[in-house]
Amino acid sequence: MVETAREVTVIRPQAGYQMKALSSSADIVIGGGSAGAGKTYSLLLDPLRDIEVKGFGGVIFRRTSPQIRSEGGLWDTSMQIYPHVGAQPRETTLDWTFPAGVKIKFSHLEYDKNILDWQGSQIPFLGFDELTHFSKKVFFYMLSRNRSTCGVKPYVRATCNPDPESWVAEFIAWWIDPETGFPIPERDGVIRYFILYGEDYVWGDSKAEVIEKAWSFLEPLVNKSGVDPEEFVKSLTFIAGDVYGNKALLDVNPAYLGNLLSQDEQTRSQLLEGNWKVKVSDLDIYDYYAFVGAFDNLYSTSTPQRYIVADIATQGKDKFVVGYFEGMELADISVIAVSSGKKIVEVIREMAIRYRVPNTHILFDSDGVGSFLDGSDGYLPGAVGFHASATPKIVTEPLTGRAVKERYANLKTQCYYHSGQEVKAGKLRISERVATMMYDDKMTVRQRFLFERKAIKKHKTDSDGKLQINPKAEQKILLGGQSPDLMDLLMMRAYFELAPINRATVHRPGRR
């Protein structure tokens, strides 16, 4: 909050979440809870206490550079704060220099390999805005760069919105009620201690407790290095916040509450109420636990059958999404916000050439704007157009070999049901590379898939007793007006299992 009285500008945290987060002595403070709690503002305030200490400095990370510059993001918010303490900005390099020479920099870590750019760095203050966008590997590697020789004890501060499927949810599980999914009030801000050994955490209520539990592998390290065993232990706390405590936001933009209320039940529960629990419905086409497993499947699905599936969009909120599949593994993806017809063709062709996918293995949504790609027009000769309302495919019963006419309302419904069955059977794999890409400036592809999953529901049968899925209009309501572009991509992939193509046209596997 910024207050001006005569010529004096007062910058201070608001009571509640911000004051609590800025008062914590923990090595690592994770601020979670609902959207609009003032978490980013608090993150930017945190290093100001040390800006007159020679040798001090800090880096605050977002997953991608555009997220730093986005409207209302880190850079915009820092412009409301840092000039009041005499800092000078450099927008080209996204950093601020304070009068004593201290520098606070904003940077991105889009890919895990980018951590090597920080090898040898010494960063007294380390910040992560939207921690769930970063991998566990990135966070703990950068923790090793959190060092200081300036007299300020190194510290880490991070923000996040609830993401039940993220590694962060496991990390802060002690602070969250496993039954309700809400933060436990009496544990809010309580400090715990831990050591990460390999993939496992050793927890305790004191450093001494952690050292005792971990002594079997700590002892040789302590004996060899001579370092105090307490130096191996980190302190952590989680502090929940909600939009109701951000009076500055609600005074300026009271309609923000209405925006959160308009979300579907699960999203509203997470972003407005700060809930970390997933709601599972019997009406879901995609079983939640099986779908989460698609990101963890270790087996290789590399196969001679390689396909490209494209969900076409040119303007508006929907995105143009094109995916490359190796068998049942989604191995690559392109997500483009606004595309011309020419751009759509270029992206599909480039992907087909890169992965040596024949045109007959390319499937595109030929309804609406995708109709111009119809192979007969010469844009993608031999490619297959997908018509959502077409008659369901006749399938072969595995045991008897008998042709069966399934009772689905249309081809799209048939593909969705079959796709859900394939996921439940563990046949789908979404590569880590794809899962960790950014879908937009708010979600990774993994987060977006899990966000969209809940919008695809079983619907009442029609008058002929045929199975249906919920209408697109209902799906968009559940997704805040957006379309399930990624789920449509998975649904369309099932088409090739229902209507197998001539295997003689399949090329040998390999990438250029």
N, C-alpha and C positions, 0 to 999 in steps of 0.2 A: 504494500500500500504506500502511495506517495502523497504526502500532505504538504501544502505550501502555506506558510504563515509569514506575511511581510516578505522579506527576502531570504528566509530560511526554509530550505526544503528538508523535510523529515522523511527518511526512508526506513520503514520498520515492518517486521512481519505482523500479520494479523494474529489475534488470539486464536488458540485452537491448534489445528494441524501445523501451520507454519511455525508458530512459536515452539511447539514441541519438537518438530524436526530439527530446527536450528539450535535447540538447547541440548541435544543428545551428545553424549561423549563417546558413543560407539565408533569403532573403526569404520563400520559400514552401516549406513542408515538407508533403508529402502522405504520410500513413501508411496503407499498404494492407496487403493480405495477408488472412489467414484471420479468420473470426469469432472473438471471444473473446480477441483479442490484447491487450486493455486499451487500445485506441486512444482511446476516449472519455475514460477516466480521465486519460490523458496530455494530451489536449486541454484538459481542465479545469485541470490542474496548470500548464500553460504560462504563463498570464499572472501567476501568483503572484509571480514574480521581480520584477515592477514595480509591485506594489500600493501601495507607499509613495511612488511618484513622482507629484507633483502634476501634474494635467492628463492623466494616463494613463487609459485606459479601453478597454473591449473589448466586442464583440458576437459571440456564437456563434450561428450559424444552423442550424435544421433546416428541412426543407421545409414542414412544417405545424405549427401550434401543438399539436395532440394528440400529435405525436411527442415534443415537449419534455416533456410531462407523463406520457408512458406509463411503465408500471412498469419500473424499471431504466434509464430513459432519462436525459437530461441533468439534469433537475431532481432526480431521486432521487439520482443519483450526486454531484451538487454538494452535496447535504445531508450526504454522508459526508466532505466535504473542507473546504468554506468556513467552517463554524462554528468549526473548529479554529484559524483565523487571525483570528477576531473579526468575521467578516462578518455582516451582518444581511440576512435575506431579505425580499423582498416578493413573495409568490406571485401576487398579483393582477396584477402587472406583469412577473413573471418576471425579477427582477434582484436582484443582491447589491450592498450597499454596504459597503466595507471601512473600517477605522478612519481611514485617511488621506483618506477621501472618494472614493476610486476606485470606479468602478461597472463591474461586469461584467453585461451584459444578455443574455438569451436571447430570440431573436426568430425569426420565420418569414418565408420568401419563397416563398409558394405559387405565385404567378404571376409571369411575367416583368415585367409592368407594375408589380409591387410595388417594383421597384428605384427607381422615382421617389420613393417615400416617403423614400428615403435621400439624395436630391439635396442637396448642400451639406454633408453630414455629414463629420466628421473622426474616423476610427476607427483608433487606433494598433494595436490587436490585433484581427484579424479571423479568426474561426474558422468552419469548415464541418464539421458532423458528417454523414457520408454524402454526400460531394461528388457522387457519381454521380446523386443525386436532383435536382441543380440543373443548369440549362442552362449552356452555355458563355457565353452572353450575360450571364447573371446573375453568374457568377463574375468575368468580366473587367470588368464595370461596377463591381461592388463593390470590385474591386482599385483602381479610381480613387478610392474613398473611404478607402483605407488610407493615411491621412496622419497626421502627428504634428508638434506644436510643443513637446512636453514634454521633448524630449531623448532619448526612447526611439525608436530606429530602428523604423519601422512594419514589422510582420511578419504573415504569414498562415500559419495552420495548418489542415490539413484531414485528415479520415479517410475511408476508403471500404473496402468489400469489392470483390473483383474483379468487374468488369462488362465483358466483352469488347466489347460493342456500344456503350459509352458514349464520349463525347468525351474522358473522362479517360484511357481506354486509349491513345488517340492521343497525348495530352499526355505520358504517362510511358513511351512506347514504348521509349526508349533504355535504360531500366532493366529491360526485360522481354525474355527470350529469345524471338524470333519462332517458333522451332521447337517448343520445349517449353511455352511459356506461363508458365514460372516466372521469378521475379525472378532476375537475374544476381548472384550473391553478391558478386563483386568490385566491382560498381557500387552496391551498397546504401549509401545515404547520401552518395554522391559528388555534389558540387554542379556543376550546369551553368548556363549563362547563356542568356537568350533575349530577343528582342523579338517581340511579336505585331504584325504589320503587316497590317491587314485581316483575312483569314482564315488568313494564312500565318505560320508561326513562322520566325524566323532564330535558329539555335542556334550555340553555340560553347563551347569549354572555358574561355574567359576573357571578361571584358567587352571587352577590346581586340579579340578575334577577332570578336565580334558587331558591334561598332561598325564595324570594317573592312568586314564583309559588308553591313551595312545603311547605309553612309555615303551612298549615292545618295539615299535619302529622309530620312536624319537630318540631313544638312548644312544644308538650308534651315531646318529647325526649330531647330537649334543656333544658326545665325546670327541668326535672328529673335528667339529668346528669350534668348540669352546663357547658357543652362543648360548645365552640363557634360554631355557626351554620355553619360557613365556613368550619369546619373540616369534615362536612358530604358531601361536594361537591368535585368532582374530575374534573381535567382538562384533556382534550384529544385532540390530533391532529392526522391527517393522513398525511403522506408524501409519495408521489408517486416516484418511481424510475424506470429507464429503463436501459437496457443492454448497450445502447450507451454511458452512462455516466461512465461505468466501464472500463476505458481505460486499467487498469491492466489485466483484463480478456481478452479483445480483442487483446492486444499485444501478450499474451501468446497463446491464443486459438481463432484465428479469425474465425475458422470453426464453432464455437458455434452458430453464427448467422444463418448459413446454417441449423443447426439442428432445430432451432426454425422455420425457414421458411418452413421446410418440413412437419410441422404439418398441420392438417385439419384447415379449415378457422376459426372455433370458438376457437379451442385451440391456434392457432397462434395469434388470436386477443387478447386472454387473456394473454398468456405467453410472447409474443413479444411486444404487444402494450399496455398491462395493462388494458384491457377492462373488465368491471364488468357486462356487459349486455349479456343475453342469446339470441341466434339467433334461431328462431322457423321457421320450414319449413312445408309447406302443404304436403310434401312427407314423413314426419315422421310417422312411424307405431305407435309410442307411443306418445300421446299428452303430451307435456311438463308439463303443469299445472296439469293434472291428475296424471302424474307420480310422480311429487313432492308430490302430495297429498297422495300417497301410504305410505310415511314416516310419515304422520301426522294423518292418520285415527285412530280414538280413539276406534272404536268398536272392540270387540273381535271376532276373527274368529275361536276360538278353536272349534274343531269338531271331531267326531269319525273318519273322513277320514284323515288319516295321510300318508304322502308320502315322499320318498327320491328320489331325482333326481340328477344324476351324469353326469357331462360333463367331459369326460375322456381326459387326456393328460399325457404323460410320460416324454418327453424331449422338449427342445426348449423354446420359449418365452411363449407359451400357458400354462395356469395353470390348474391343476386338481381341479375342483370345485364340491363340493357335498353339496346339500342343503336339509334341513328337513322342510317340510311344514305341518302345521296344517290347514287343509282346504286350504284356499287361503292366509294364512299368512306364509311368510318365517320366521321361528322361530329360525333357527340355520344354520350355514354355516361353512364349512372348505375349506380353500384356500391353496393349496400346490403347491409350485413352480415346483419341480421336483419329480417325483414319479416312483417307480418301480411297476410292475404289482402286486407284493405281497402287497406293501403299499396301493395301490388302494383298493384291496379287504379288507384289514384290516380296513381302514377308513370307508368304507361303512358298513361293518359288525358291527363295534363298534357303529356307529350311529343308525343302525337298532335295536341293542340290547338295547341301552340307551333309545330310544323312543318307543320301542315295535312296530316296523313297520314290517309287514309281507313281505316276499319276493315278493309277487305278487304286492306290492305297491312300489316296487323299479324300477325306470326307468333309464337306462343308455344309453349313446350314443354308439351304437354298430358298427358304421362305423369306419374304420381305426383301431387305437390302442385299441378301446374299444371292438373289436370283441372277444377278449379272455375271456370276462366276460359272454358271452352268456350262458344263463341258462342251455342249453343242455350239456355244458362241465362240469357242476358240480360246478363251482365256486360260482354261485349264483342261485341255482335251483329255478325256478319259477319266477325269475326276468324278466322284460320286456326290450327287446332291442329296441332302437329307431333308425329307418333308415330314414335319412333326405330326401332321394329321393323316398321314398315309395309313393304309391298312397294315396291321401287324404282320410280321413275317411268319410263314409256316416253318416250324422247327422240327428237328429230328429227335425223337425220344432216344436217349442214350442206350437204354437196355434193349429195347425191341427194334430200333431202327425205323419205327413207324413215324410217318409224317403227322404232326399235330398242329391243329389250328388253335392257338391260345386265345383266351377271352380277355383281351385288353381293348380299351376304347380306341387306341390308335398306336402308331409306331413309337411315338415319344414315350408313352406310358409303358409300353412293352420294354423299351430300352432302359428306362429308369428302374423298373422292377428287376430286370436281369442284372443291371449294374449293381444294384443293392445286394443281390444274391452273390455276385462275384466277390464283392467286398467282404461279405459275411463269411465266405468260404476261404478268405485269405489269399485270393488270387491277385489282388491289386497291390502295387508298390508305387509309392511316390518318392522319387529320389531326394536325398538330402539337399542336393544342389537346387532342385526346384523348390522344395519346401522352404528353404531359407531366403529365396528371392523376395524382394518387396513387390507386393501386388499394387499398392498405391502408397501414399505417404502416411498411412495409418496402420496397415497390416502387412505382415508377411504373407506369402502364398499359403503357408500352412494355416495361419490364423484365419485367412479368408475362406479356405476350404471348410474349416470347422464352423465358421460363422454361417456360411451358406447351407451346410448340411442340414441344419434344423428346419430350413424352409421347405424342404421336399417331403411332403406328407402323403400318406394313403388317403384316398377320398372315397366317398360312398359310391357304390356301383351304379351304373346307369340303368335305364329302363330295360335293357337287354341283359342285365346281369354281368356286364363287362367291368373289369377293374379300371379305376381311374386314379390319377394323382390330383392334388389340389390345383386349382386354376393358377395361371401365371400371375393374375392380379393379386391373389392371396399371397403368393410367394414374395411378390414385391413389397407387400405391406409388412410381411415378417422381416424383410431386409431393409426397411426404411426407404422404400421407393426404388431400390436397385434390383437388378436382375441377377439370378444365380448363374453367372457366366461360367464359373469354373465347374459347377456341378453339371451344367449343360454339356460341357466338354467331356466329362466322364461318362455321362449318359450316352452321348453319341459314339464313344469308343465301343460300347456294347454292340453297336450295329454290325461290326465286322465279325462278332461271334455268332450273331443271328443269321447273317447273310455272308457266309464265307466266300472269299473271292478265289479266283483260279490260282492255286498255289504255284503253277508253272511260271507265273509272272513275278514271283518273289525273288529278289536278288539275294546274293550271298551277303551276310552281315559285314559290316565294316563302315568306317567313317572316313571321309576325305580329310 
